[in-house]
Amino acid sequence: MNSPRHSSGRPTRRVVLLGGLAAALGVSACGRTTVTGVSDPTTLTSADSIASSSTTVSAELTGSYSIVDSVTGTQIDVTVTGDRRIIRANGLPNHQRGSFPNANNPHSVSAQTYEFQLPLHGTRAGRTTQLVLPQPFGIATNGVLFDPLAAEWYRRDPASGWTIEAIGPSATLGLDDNNAHVQPTGAYHYHGLPTAMAIQQGAERHSPLLGWAGDGFPIYAGFGYIDPMDPTSGITELSSSYRLRSGVRPDGPGGAYDGTYTEDFEFVAGHGMLDLANGRQGVTPEYPDGTYYYVLTDTFPFIPRHFVGTIADSFRRSGRRDGPR
């Protein structure tokens, strides 16, 4: 793993998100990115961005847009029609990625064929739905899946009740600096906050829109308004309400809870600012009238593990996914 973590699962490096399209799309430091939308056209150069690519982006992220990247091969087309957001993508990121295959991940990155029809506006269901393998959580604005669950278990036994965390103190799953690696299918995917869609800087800005969950609700990360309904209330880090359990594991691997396994964590309402699904209701720059939104955090669960709405049929996956990951 390229990014060492404390035993709590918290990164040793603080990542703070950059506002606007440059960060949300993870665009070029070496190339030149043209953003053309319903407002004034904008050209982004290396001062605005952090990864290596040459990308053309059209329209604003809450509407229809497309990315065609001549360097990385990224292709994504998002069409908003009626009450649907139709996403077609090849899953190749438009930012620098790690070397694959590598010693801990034997798979090569290859283009995928994704087509999803998500609700334009998510609707909350009566109860949450837990994320289970092989279901991904969502898709980033660049067409890469947010897929936090690892097909790895204590003694390689799914029945053990102990699921290895991809971002954990003992994990050796070949993640790159974007907390991503590759499935046997060739699908590059994020297990945590993609740092190429972020930058180390002060916490003065609200997180940019980073993607959409499988139920249609938007995904943000890191920082939001202190008062979720007041954009003038200042910016704060949006903290998870999960924490490490205290004591030792009663069976299986034994030993102290240290973040190696998903089951090492517990949800404590009010411990942080976010709910069971690592989200909250509030206003954002893209949704000034308010919406429920999910948040990527630099502590567990990293990427949410529950849906508050109904997963779109086109985004559902079932069956078995064998590792790695």
GITA-V285052 format. One record per residue. N is the residue number from 1. RES is the residue in three letters. PHI is phi as a letter, one per 20 degrees, with the letter a starting at -180 (* if undefined). OMEGA is omega in radians with two decimals (none if undefined). Layout:
BEGIN
N,RES,PHI,OMEGA  N,RES,PHI,OMEGA
END
This chain:
BEGIN
1,MET,*,-3.06  2,ASN,f,-3.06  3,SER,d,-3.11  4,PRO,f,-3.12  5,ARG,c,2.95  6,HIS,f,-3.14  7,SER,f,3.11  8,SER,f,-3.06  9,GLY,n,-3.11  10,ARG,e,3.14  11,PRO,f,3.05  12,THR,f,-3.11  13,ARG,d,3.11  14,ARG,f,3.08  15,VAL,d,3.13  16,VAL,d,-2.99  17,LEU,e,3.06  18,LEU,e,-3.13  19,GLY,f,2.99  20,GLY,n,-3.05  21,LEU,f,-3.09  22,ALA,g,-3.13  23,ALA,f,-3.08  24,ALA,f,-3.13  25,LEU,d,3.12  26,GLY,m,-2.94  27,VAL,e,-2.71  28,SER,f,2.91  29,ALA,d,-3.12  30,CYS,d,-3.12  31,GLY,e,-3.06  32,ARG,c,-3.07  33,THR,d,3.10  34,THR,d,3.12  35,VAL,d,3.14  36,THR,c,-3.08  37,GLY,b,-3.10  38,VAL,f,3.02  39,SER,d,-3.07  40,ASP,f,3.09  41,PRO,f,-3.13  42,THR,c,3.04  43,THR,d,-3.13  44,LEU,d,3.08  45,THR,d,-3.00  46,SER,g,3.14  47,ALA,f,-3.06  48,ASP,d,-2.89  49,SER,b,-2.92  50,ILE,c,-3.11  51,ALA,c,-3.05  52,SER,d,3.12  53,SER,a,3.03  54,SER,c,-2.87  55,THR,c,2.97  56,THR,d,-3.09  57,VAL,c,3.10  58,SER,c,3.03  59,ALA,m,-3.12  60,GLU,e,-2.95  61,LEU,f,3.09  62,THR,e,3.10  63,GLY,d,3.10  64,SER,f,3.07  65,TYR,b,3.08  66,SER,b,3.03  67,ILE,c,2.97  68,VAL,c,-3.04  69,ASP,d,-3.06  70,SER,f,-3.12  71,VAL,e,-3.05  72,THR,e,-3.11  73,GLY,n,-3.14  74,THR,g,3.00  75,GLN,c,3.03  76,ILE,b,3.08  77,ASP,c,3.13  78,VAL,d,-3.13  79,THR,c,3.06  80,VAL,e,3.14  81,THR,b,-3.11  82,GLY,l,-3.13  83,ASP,d,-3.09  84,ARG,c,2.97  85,ARG,d,-3.09  86,ILE,e,-3.07  87,ILE,d,3.03  88,ARG,c,-3.04  89,ALA,b,3.08  90,ASN,d,3.01  91,GLY,m,3.12  92,LEU,e,-3.08  93,PRO,f,3.08  94,ASN,e,3.06  95,HIS,b,3.10  96,GLN,f,3.09  97,ARG,c,3.14  98,GLY,f,3.14  99,SER,e,3.10  100,PHE,c,-0.01  101,PRO,f,3.05  102,ASN,c,-3.02  103,ALA,g,-3.09  104,ASN,d,3.08  105,ASN,b,-2.96  106,PRO,e,-2.96  107,HIS,d,3.09  108,SER,e,3.10  109,VAL,f,3.07  110,SER,b,3.14  111,ALA,f,3.09  112,GLN,d,3.06  113,THR,c,-3.14  114,TYR,d,2.96  115,GLU,b,-3.10  116,PHE,c,3.01  117,GLN,d,-3.09  118,LEU,d,3.04  119,PRO,f,3.10  120,LEU,f,3.08  121,HIS,c,-3.13  122,GLY,f,3.08  123,THR,c,-3.12  124,ARG,f,3.10  125,ALA,e,-3.12  126,GLY,f,3.14  127,ARG,b,3.14  128,THR,e,3.08  129,THR,d,-3.12  130,GLN,f,3.08  131,LEU,f,3.09  132,VAL,c,3.09  133,LEU,g,0.01  134,PRO,e,-3.03  135,GLN,f,2.97  136,PRO,f,-3.12  137,PHE,e,-3.06  138,GLY,a,-3.11  139,ILE,c,-3.13  140,ALA,f,3.13  141,THR,f,3.08  142,ASN,e,3.06  143,GLY,n,3.09  144,VAL,e,-3.11  145,LEU,f,2.88  146,PHE,e,-2.97  147,ASP,b,-2.91  148,PRO,f,-3.01  149,LEU,e,3.10  150,ALA,d,3.09  151,ALA,e,-3.10  152,GLU,c,-3.08  153,TRP,c,3.02  154,TYR,g,-3.09  155,ARG,l,3.12  156,ARG,l,-3.07  157,ASP,d,3.11  158,PRO,g,-3.13  159,ALA,e,-3.10  160,SER,f,-3.09  161,GLY,n,-3.12  162,TRP,c,-3.05  163,THR,d,-3.12  164,ILE,f,3.07  165,GLU,e,3.12  166,ALA,f,3.07  167,ILE,d,-3.08  168,GLY,b,-3.04  169,PRO,f,-3.08  170,SER,d,-3.06  171,ALA,f,3.08  172,THR,c,-3.03  173,LEU,d,3.03  174,GLY,m,3.13  175,LEU,f,3.04  176,ASP,e,-3.08  177,ASP,f,3.07  178,ASN,e,-3.09  179,ASN,l,-3.08  180,ALA,c,2.96  181,HIS,b,-2.89  182,VAL,c,3.04  183,GLN,e,3.08  184,PRO,g,3.11  185,THR,f,-3.05  186,GLY,n,-3.08  187,ALA,f,2.99  188,TYR,f,-3.05  189,HIS,b,-3.09  190,TYR,e,2.97  191,HIS,e,3.13  192,GLY,b,-3.11  193,LEU,f,3.10  194,PRO,f,-3.03  195,THR,f,3.07  196,ALA,f,3.00  197,MET,d,-3.07  198,ALA,b,3.13  199,ILE,b,3.10  200,GLN,e,3.11  201,GLN,a,-3.13  202,GLY,f,-3.08  203,ALA,e,-3.09  204,GLU,e,-2.96  205,ARG,c,3.01  206,HIS,f,3.06  207,SER,g,2.96  208,PRO,f,3.01  209,LEU,f,-3.10  210,LEU,d,-3.13  211,GLY,r,-3.11  212,TRP,c,3.05  213,ALA,f,-3.12  214,GLY,f,3.08  215,ASP,e,3.07  216,GLY,n,-3.14  217,PHE,f,-3.10  218,PRO,f,3.14  219,ILE,d,3.05  220,TYR,c,3.12  221,ALA,b,2.89  222,GLY,m,-2.93  223,PHE,c,3.12  224,GLY,b,-3.09  225,TYR,f,3.11  226,ILE,g,2.99  227,ASP,e,-3.02  228,PRO,g,-3.12  229,MET,d,-3.07  230,ASP,c,-3.11  231,PRO,f,3.11  232,THR,e,-3.01  233,SER,e,-3.10  234,GLY,n,-3.05  235,ILE,d,3.09  236,THR,b,3.02  237,GLU,f,-3.12  238,LEU,e,-2.98  239,SER,e,3.08  240,SER,f,3.06  241,SER,d,3.04  242,TYR,e,3.09  243,ARG,b,3.04  244,LEU,f,3.00  245,ARG,f,3.06  246,SER,e,3.11  247,GLY,n,-3.08  248,VAL,c,3.12  249,ARG,f,-3.05  250,PRO,f,-3.10  251,ASP,b,3.09  252,GLY,l,-3.08  253,PRO,f,-3.08  254,GLY,m,3.11  255,GLY,m,-3.11  256,ALA,f,3.02  257,TYR,f,-3.08  258,ASP,c,3.13  259,GLY,n,3.10  260,THR,f,-3.07  261,TYR,d,3.09  262,THR,g,-3.08  263,GLU,f,3.07  264,ASP,f,-3.05  265,PHE,d,3.06  266,GLU,c,3.07  267,PHE,e,3.10  268,VAL,c,-3.10  269,ALA,g,3.12  270,GLY,n,3.12  271,HIS,f,3.06  272,GLY,c,-3.08  273,MET,e,-3.02  274,LEU,d,-3.06  275,ASP,e,-3.11  276,LEU,g,-3.13  277,ALA,e,-3.12  278,ASN,l,3.13  279,GLY,b,3.09  280,ARG,a,3.05  281,GLN,e,3.11  282,GLY,r,3.07  283,VAL,e,3.07  284,THR,c,3.10  285,PRO,g,-3.13  286,GLU,e,-3.10  287,TYR,c,-3.07  288,PRO,f,3.10  289,ASP,e,3.09  290,GLY,o,3.10  291,THR,a,2.87  292,TYR,f,3.08  293,TYR,b,3.10  294,TYR,e,-3.10  295,VAL,c,2.94  296,LEU,e,-3.12  297,THR,c,3.13  298,ASP,e,2.93  299,THR,c,-3.14  300,PHE,g,0.24  301,PRO,e,3.13  302,PHE,m,2.97  303,ILE,d,-3.08  304,PRO,g,-3.13  305,ARG,d,3.09  306,HIS,c,2.98  307,PHE,d,3.03  308,VAL,e,3.09  309,GLY,d,3.14  310,THR,e,-3.13  311,ILE,f,3.11  312,ALA,f,-3.10  313,ASP,g,-3.09  314,SER,f,-3.11  315,PHE,e,-3.10  316,ARG,f,3.00  317,ARG,c,3.11  318,SER,b,-3.13  319,GLY,n,-3.04  320,ARG,d,2.99  321,ARG,c,3.11  322,ASP,e,-3.11  323,GLY,f,-0.10  324,PRO,f,2.59  325,ARG,m,none
END
